């Protein structure tokens, strides 16, 4: 019995190291998994990727703070300002003009565009072609746009938390069985 008590600090240190190693491994996996989960949601599951800018801005890192493991995830940056509106929804209004200009075509808009109003009252920026007999719509002008809530980040973080919880539970089981 005395020998077992003498070895207790060594056993405790060994188990603590095994736990720390296991937790670190699970946290690294959760970081990678969490970033992949957000990107998957931004690849058609919740939002369709047009430019891939939002999806490419997703980052995850494993750090420490006060001796604790910390997983940090972020999405959006100075260039990608629309991350928040897609997650939470909201209304976009023009800041410096009377209307928002929503492009209907790819590429640069020509300089010689005119505004027309349809019978239903919609405003379009158009280009006249063929002696003015035909018009090409380049953009629609609107007073505001309401973007519905399409959460992609928060649900992914909830799933990542569950992934992490299961992983930590498995580490505890593995260490307990190994040192039984």
Order of alpha helices (4+ residues) and beta strands (2+ residues): alpha-alpha-beta-beta-alpha-beta-beta-beta-beta-beta-beta-alpha
